């Protein structure tokens, strides 16, 4: 099994599909690994798969309330809630 440092390198190298599979394997073996959920949320966010990213971040936060996933989730929700009147009412 790969460690999280190797997975971070895959993510940085934009090999997100391989990183996703490795993270899912880690989560299957260790369902309480908040960092794996956080990294998975980052991948989904990078792919614009918002609901999957929110779910992964929420799972990480449920395991560890001090996880950086809490802040990432809040920022993602703010982005998705953004509304600009001029863009919708020219």
C-alpha positions as CSV (number, residue, x, y, z in Angstrom):
1,X,0.0,0.0,0.0
2,X,1.3,3.5,-0.9
3,X,1.7,6.1,1.8
4,X,0.0,9.5,1.8
5,X,3.2,11.3,0.7
6,X,3.3,9.2,-2.5
7,X,-0.3,10.0,-3.1
8,X,0.3,13.8,-2.6
9,X,3.0,13.5,-5.2
10,X,0.6,11.9,-7.6
11,X,-1.9,14.6,-7.0
12,X,0.7,17.3,-7.6
13,X,1.7,15.5,-10.8
14,X,-2.0,15.6,-11.9
15,X,-2.3,11.8,-11.7
16,X,-5.6,12.1,-9.9
17,X,-7.1,8.9,-11.1
18,X,-4.3,6.8,-9.7
19,X,-4.3,8.8,-6.5
20,X,-8.1,8.4,-6.2
21,X,-7.8,4.6,-6.4
22,X,-5.0,4.5,-3.8
23,X,-7.0,6.7,-1.4
24,X,-10.1,4.6,-1.8
25,X,-8.0,1.5,-0.9
26,X,-6.6,3.3,2.1
27,X,-10.1,4.3,3.2
28,X,-11.4,0.8,2.7
29,X,-8.7,-0.5,5.1
30,X,-8.8,2.4,7.5
31,X,-12.2,4.1,7.6
32,X,-11.0,6.6,10.2
33,X,-8.2,8.1,8.1
34,X,-9.2,11.8,8.0
35,X,-6.2,12.8,5.9
36,X,-7.2,10.3,3.2
37,X,-10.7,11.8,3.1
38,X,-9.2,15.3,2.9
39,X,-7.0,14.4,0.0
40,X,-9.9,12.7,-1.7
41,X,-11.9,15.8,-1.3
42,X,-9.1,17.9,-2.8
43,X,-9.1,15.6,-5.9
44,X,-12.8,15.8,-6.3
45,X,-12.6,19.6,-5.9
46,X,-9.9,19.8,-8.5
47,X,-12.2,17.8,-10.9
48,X,-15.2,20.1,-10.1
49,X,-17.1,17.2,-8.6
50,X,-18.5,19.4,-5.9
51,X,-20.9,17.0,-4.1
52,X,-18.2,14.3,-3.8
53,X,-15.7,16.9,-2.5
54,X,-18.2,18.1,0.1
55,X,-19.0,14.5,1.2
56,X,-15.3,13.7,1.5
57,X,-14.5,16.9,3.4
58,X,-17.5,16.3,5.7
59,X,-16.4,12.7,6.4
60,X,-12.9,14.0,7.3
61,X,-14.3,16.6,9.6
62,X,-16.6,14.1,11.3
63,X,-13.5,12.0,12.1
64,X,-11.3,14.9,13.1
65,X,-13.0,18.3,13.8
66,X,-9.6,20.0,13.6
67,X,-8.9,18.6,10.1
68,X,-8.0,21.1,7.4
69,X,-11.0,19.6,5.6
70,X,-13.3,21.8,7.7
71,X,-11.8,25.0,6.3
72,X,-11.7,23.5,2.7
73,X,-15.4,22.6,3.0
74,X,-16.4,26.0,4.3
75,X,-14.5,27.7,1.4
76,X,-16.0,25.4,-1.2
77,X,-19.5,26.1,0.2
78,X,-18.8,29.8,0.0
79,X,-17.7,29.5,-3.6
80,X,-20.8,27.5,-4.5
81,X,-23.1,29.9,-2.7
82,X,-21.7,33.0,-4.5
83,X,-24.3,35.0,-6.3
84,X,-23.6,38.2,-8.2
85,X,-26.6,40.2,-9.3
86,X,-24.9,41.7,-12.3
87,X,-24.1,38.4,-13.8
88,X,-27.7,37.2,-13.7
89,X,-29.4,40.6,-14.4
90,X,-27.5,42.5,-17.1
